[in-house]
Amino acid sequence: MRQPIKEFAPKSAVDLLFILKYARWRLPLRQKYQSIVENKYGIEVGGPSTLFKTVLPLYQSIGGLDGVNFSADTIWEGRIKAGEDFNYYGNKSGRQYIAEATDLSEIATARYDFLLSSNCLEHLANPIKGLVEWKRVIKVDGGLILVLPNKRSNFDRRRPITKFEHLLDDFTSDVGEDDLTHLDEILALHDLPMDPPAGDLEHFRERSLKNFQNRTLHHHVFDIQLITQMLNYVGFEILDMTTTRTDFFALARKNFEDSPNAG
């Protein structure tokens, strides 16, 4: 019998904000997602995430989990270090990698049973490149659980949805993570009152110009159609797409070692 999900006690201000944001809400199809990770060994890009403790509680079911962050000093996690120091739930820990989400070359191909990522892909200037790399480190028939923010409930609400053709151009041009193509649009349309840490417009501008160091910008804005186009292009089989007031949830499977489109 499946063990009941324990209530998550906040350990930080970030955890508390997530609990208040989601008002103790749970993803309706969470058992389908849990079956992808249960007693299996995976990796999380951009974690650990409070969402996987609250809204979609997966950490309790996981057999083992490693983590990737772009830097040893992040706004979200503070100071971290590479090695066996990725603590994701209670006394559960795995290996911490310090690497770009678009370059996991330190990790062997088909190493993991699944990959998790929550509210991370929007911070990538080249998200298709990221997805291609994420697919590489997953085993054939392995799972991808991807969560992206729904602009209706955050500071992107005034921005247009990014066109798939633009993402494809970024991929084929091998755009780097120092790209600031969308900065003018972001500065003009970012809803500052919905993003208190951004401060006033001048502070936000200064922070944004240093995005390569802090990675706070949302380069692109997503909806279900765009997420579907990306996953299809890279060669994932989509098993579920769920929209909530705050997020888009995607569950997908890697069916082939290589993608005919992404190579």
TISETOR-911367 format. One record per residue (C-alpha): residue in one letter; x, y, z. Coordinates in Angstrom, 2 decimals, always signed. Layout:
N
SITE residu       x       y       z
SITE      A       X       Y       Z
...
# end
This chain:
263
SITE residu       x       y       z
SITE      M   +0.00   +0.00   +0.00
SITE      R   +1.27   +3.46   -0.88
SITE      Q   +2.42   +5.42   +2.13
SITE      P   +0.41   +8.58   +2.89
SITE      I   +2.06  +11.83   +1.90
SITE      K   +3.41  +13.64   +4.93
SITE      E   +2.69  +17.31   +5.33
SITE      F   +5.71  +19.45   +4.46
SITE      A   +6.97  +21.75   +7.20
SITE      P   +8.65  +24.90   +5.87
SITE      K  +12.33  +25.25   +6.71
SITE      S  +12.92  +28.61   +5.04
SITE      A  +11.14  +31.74   +3.83
SITE      V  +11.19  +30.31   +0.29
SITE      D   +9.46  +27.13   +1.46
SITE      L   +6.84  +29.16   +3.29
SITE      L   +6.15  +31.31   +0.22
SITE      F   +5.57  +28.19   -1.86
SITE      I   +3.12  +26.78   +0.67
SITE      L   +1.20  +30.06   +0.75
SITE      K   +1.31  +30.35   -3.05
SITE      Y   -0.20  +26.94   -3.65
SITE      A   -2.58  +26.96   -0.68
SITE      R   -1.93  +23.28   +0.06
SITE      W   -3.04  +22.34   -3.44
SITE      R   -2.00  +18.98   -4.95
SITE      L   -1.61  +18.02   -8.60
SITE      P   -4.63  +15.80   -9.45
SITE      L   -2.65  +13.19  -11.44
SITE      R   +0.29  +13.02   -9.07
SITE      Q   +0.24   +9.20   -8.84
SITE      K   +0.98   +9.00  -12.57
SITE      Y   +4.01  +11.22  -12.02
SITE      Q   +5.09   +9.31   -8.92
SITE      S   +5.15   +6.03  -10.86
SITE      I   +7.91   +7.48  -13.07
SITE      V  +10.25   +8.12  -10.12
SITE      E   +9.28   +5.55   -7.49
SITE      N  +12.36   +3.70   -6.18
SITE      K  +14.35   +4.95   -9.18
SITE      Y  +17.52   +6.99   -9.61
SITE      G  +17.27  +10.42  -11.21
SITE      I  +18.65  +13.91  -11.50
SITE      E  +17.12  +17.33  -10.94
SITE      V  +18.19  +20.41  -12.86
SITE      G  +17.81  +23.62  -10.88
SITE      G  +16.73  +22.02   -7.61
SITE      P  +15.98  +21.08   -5.01
SITE      S  +12.47  +22.46   -5.48
SITE      T   +9.88  +23.06   -2.80
SITE      L   +7.25  +22.20   -5.42
SITE      F   +8.37  +18.56   -5.36
SITE      K   +7.76  +18.53   -1.61
SITE      T   +4.34  +20.19   -1.67
SITE      V   +2.29  +20.44   -4.88
SITE      L   +3.79  +17.38   -6.54
SITE      P   +5.44  +15.48   -3.67
SITE      L   +7.91  +13.16   -5.39
SITE      Y  +11.02  +13.25   -3.21
SITE      Q   +9.53  +10.81   -0.69
SITE      S   +9.18   +8.13   -3.40
SITE      I  +12.55   +8.54   -5.11
SITE      G  +15.25   +5.89   -4.74
SITE      G  +18.07   +8.38   -5.32
SITE      L  +18.54  +11.85   -6.76
SITE      D  +21.47  +13.97   -7.92
SITE      G  +21.27  +17.70   -8.63
SITE      V  +22.63  +20.30  -11.05
SITE      N  +22.99  +24.04  -10.50
SITE      F  +24.76  +26.52  -12.76
SITE      S  +26.96  +28.01  -10.03
SITE      A  +28.38  +27.37   -6.58
SITE      D  +26.66  +30.59   -5.46
SITE      T  +22.99  +31.04   -6.41
SITE      I  +20.23  +33.35   -5.23
SITE      W  +17.98  +30.37   -4.53
SITE      E  +20.36  +27.96   -2.80
SITE      G  +23.10  +30.25   -1.50
SITE      R  +26.56  +28.69   -1.34
SITE      I  +26.76  +25.11   -2.56
SITE      K  +29.62  +22.86   -3.62
SITE      A  +30.16  +19.98   -6.00
SITE      G  +30.25  +16.52   -4.48
SITE      E  +28.02  +14.37   -2.32
SITE      D  +26.17  +17.36   -0.93
SITE      F  +22.80  +17.55   -2.73
SITE      N  +20.30  +17.31   +0.12
SITE      Y  +16.82  +17.19   -1.38
SITE      Y  +14.55  +15.79   +1.34
SITE      G  +15.10  +15.05   +5.03
SITE      N  +18.28  +12.97   +5.25
SITE      K  +18.17  +12.04   +1.55
SITE      S  +21.20  +13.25   -0.38
SITE      G  +22.85  +12.75   -3.75
SITE      R  +25.67  +14.18   -5.85
SITE      Q  +25.73  +17.92   -6.54
SITE      Y  +26.99  +18.95   -9.98
SITE      I  +27.97  +22.54  -10.81
SITE      A  +27.27  +22.86  -14.53
SITE      E  +25.26  +24.76  -17.12
SITE      A  +21.85  +23.21  -17.70
SITE      T  +22.72  +23.16  -21.40
SITE      D  +26.03  +21.34  -20.87
SITE      L  +26.00  +18.22  -18.73
SITE      S  +29.11  +16.79  -20.36
SITE      E  +30.39  +15.63  -16.97
SITE      I  +27.48  +13.17  -16.86
SITE      A  +27.44   +9.96  -18.89
SITE      T  +24.79   +9.36  -21.54
SITE      A  +21.73   +7.39  -20.33
SITE      R  +22.86   +7.50  -16.70
SITE      Y  +19.50   +8.28  -15.08
SITE      D  +16.01   +6.75  -14.92
SITE      F  +14.38  +10.19  -14.91
SITE      L  +15.00  +13.93  -14.85
SITE      L  +13.11  +16.56  -12.84
SITE      S  +13.03  +20.29  -13.46
SITE      S  +10.75  +22.87  -11.87
SITE      N  +10.69  +26.55  -12.85
SITE      C  +14.14  +26.32  -14.42
SITE      L  +13.78  +26.05  -18.22
SITE      E  +12.42  +29.61  -18.49
SITE      H  +15.78  +30.82  -17.12
SITE      L  +17.62  +29.26  -20.09
SITE      A  +18.41  +31.42  -23.11
SITE      N  +18.53  +28.24  -25.22
SITE      P  +15.85  +25.91  -23.84
SITE      I  +15.84  +23.43  -26.74
SITE      K  +19.59  +22.92  -26.28
SITE      G  +18.85  +22.27  -22.62
SITE      L  +16.15  +19.70  -23.41
SITE      V  +18.42  +17.90  -25.89
SITE      E  +21.08  +17.59  -23.19
SITE      W  +18.55  +16.52  -20.57
SITE      K  +17.25  +13.82  -22.87
SITE      R  +20.80  +12.56  -23.43
SITE      V  +21.39  +11.75  -19.75
SITE      I  +18.07   +9.87  -19.40
SITE      K  +17.84   +6.16  -20.21
SITE      V  +15.62   +4.94  -23.04
SITE      D  +12.07   +4.72  -21.60
SITE      G  +13.16   +7.08  -18.83
SITE      G  +10.93   +9.94  -17.72
SITE      L  +11.02  +13.73  -17.82
SITE      I   +8.95  +15.76  -15.36
SITE      L   +8.97  +19.40  -16.38
SITE      V   +7.27  +22.31  -14.62
SITE      L   +7.09  +25.79  -16.16
SITE      P   +5.37  +28.92  -14.83
SITE      N   +2.00  +30.03  -16.12
SITE      K   +2.41  +33.71  -16.95
SITE      R   -1.12  +34.55  -15.81
SITE      S   -0.03  +34.39  -12.18
SITE      N   +3.43  +35.94  -12.29
SITE      F   +5.42  +38.96  -13.42
SITE      D   +5.45  +37.77  -17.07
SITE      R   +1.71  +38.29  -17.42
SITE      R   +2.10  +41.23  -19.84
SITE      R   +4.64  +39.51  -22.09
SITE      P   +3.74  +37.60  -25.27
SITE      I   +4.24  +33.85  -25.54
SITE      T   +7.54  +33.09  -27.27
SITE      K   +7.23  +31.67  -30.79
SITE      F   +8.59  +28.18  -31.37
SITE      E  +10.42  +29.46  -34.45
SITE      H  +12.38  +31.83  -32.22
SITE      L  +13.43  +28.98  -29.91
SITE      L  +14.43  +26.94  -32.94
SITE      D  +16.53  +29.83  -34.27
SITE      D  +18.24  +30.11  -30.88
SITE      F  +18.99  +26.38  -30.97
SITE      T  +20.33  +26.25  -34.52
SITE      S  +22.40  +29.40  -33.85
SITE      D  +23.74  +27.88  -30.62
SITE      V  +22.80  +30.94  -28.56
SITE      G  +24.75  +31.10  -25.31
SITE      E  +23.47  +31.68  -21.79
SITE      D  +24.91  +35.20  -21.82
SITE      D  +22.27  +36.23  -24.39
SITE      L  +20.13  +39.30  -23.57
SITE      T  +17.98  +39.41  -26.70
SITE      H  +14.76  +39.79  -24.71
SITE      L  +16.03  +42.38  -22.24
SITE      D  +14.22  +45.39  -23.78
SITE      E  +10.93  +43.47  -23.82
SITE      I  +11.43  +42.32  -20.24
SITE      L  +12.25  +45.81  -18.95
SITE      A   +9.19  +47.25  -20.71
SITE      L   +6.65  +44.57  -19.71
SITE      H   +7.91  +43.02  -16.46
SITE      D   +5.28  +43.51  -13.73
SITE      L   +7.54  +44.87  -11.00
SITE      P   +4.92  +44.88   -8.19
SITE      M   +4.60  +41.11   -8.67
SITE      D   +8.38  +40.68   -8.24
SITE      P   +9.40  +42.40   -4.98
SITE      P  +13.05  +41.20   -5.03
SITE      A  +13.50  +43.03   -8.34
SITE      G  +13.13  +46.39   -6.59
SITE      D  +12.51  +49.50   -8.65
SITE      L  +13.10  +49.71  -12.40
SITE      E  +16.70  +50.91  -12.08
SITE      H  +17.62  +48.14   -9.67
SITE      F  +15.88  +45.62  -11.91
SITE      R  +17.80  +46.89  -14.94
SITE      E  +21.15  +46.62  -13.14
SITE      R  +20.35  +43.11  -11.93
SITE      S  +19.18  +42.05  -15.38
SITE      L  +22.37  +43.25  -17.06
SITE      K  +24.23  +40.84  -14.75
SITE      N  +21.94  +37.94  -15.62
SITE      F  +24.81  +35.65  -16.59
SITE      Q  +25.95  +35.86  -12.96
SITE      N  +22.53  +35.66  -11.26
SITE      R  +20.19  +33.93  -13.80
SITE      T  +17.08  +35.70  -12.54
SITE      L  +15.57  +36.57  -15.95
SITE      H  +12.82  +34.61  -17.62
SITE      H  +14.17  +34.62  -21.18
SITE      H  +11.05  +33.06  -22.69
SITE      V   +7.35  +32.77  -21.89
SITE      F   +5.59  +29.43  -22.37
SITE      D   +2.16  +27.94  -22.87
SITE      I   +0.96  +24.37  -23.46
SITE      Q   +1.33  +24.64  -27.22
SITE      L   +4.93  +25.85  -27.03
SITE      I   +5.90  +23.19  -24.48
SITE      T   +4.33  +20.53  -26.69
SITE      Q   +6.22  +21.79  -29.75
SITE      M   +9.54  +21.73  -27.89
SITE      L   +9.08  +18.23  -26.47
SITE      N   +7.93  +16.86  -29.83
SITE      Y  +10.88  +18.44  -31.61
SITE      V  +13.42  +17.01  -29.20
SITE      G  +11.78  +13.59  -29.47
SITE      F   +9.96  +13.02  -26.19
SITE      E   +6.67  +11.13  -26.01
SITE      I   +4.23  +13.27  -24.02
SITE      L   +2.29  +11.30  -21.41
SITE      D   +0.51  +14.16  -19.64
SITE      M   +0.09  +17.91  -19.82
SITE      T   -1.68  +19.63  -16.95
SITE      T   -2.39  +23.35  -16.60
SITE      T   -2.92  +25.03  -13.24
SITE      R   -3.36  +28.64  -12.27
SITE      T   +0.34  +28.93  -11.53
SITE      D   +2.16  +26.33  -13.62
SITE      F   +2.28  +23.94  -16.57
SITE      F   +3.17  +20.35  -15.74
SITE      A   +4.53  +18.00  -18.41
SITE      L   +5.24  +14.30  -18.07
SITE      A   +7.18  +12.78  -20.96
SITE      R   +9.19   +9.69  -21.87
SITE      K  +12.35   +9.16  -23.87
SITE      N  +11.61   +6.49  -26.45
SITE      F  +14.76   +6.68  -28.57
SITE      E  +18.45   +7.30  -27.95
SITE      D  +18.58  +10.05  -30.57
SITE      S  +16.08  +12.51  -31.97
SITE      P  +15.68  +12.71  -35.76
SITE      N  +15.21  +16.46  -35.37
SITE      A  +17.64  +17.46  -32.65
SITE      G  +20.41  +15.02  -33.48
# end
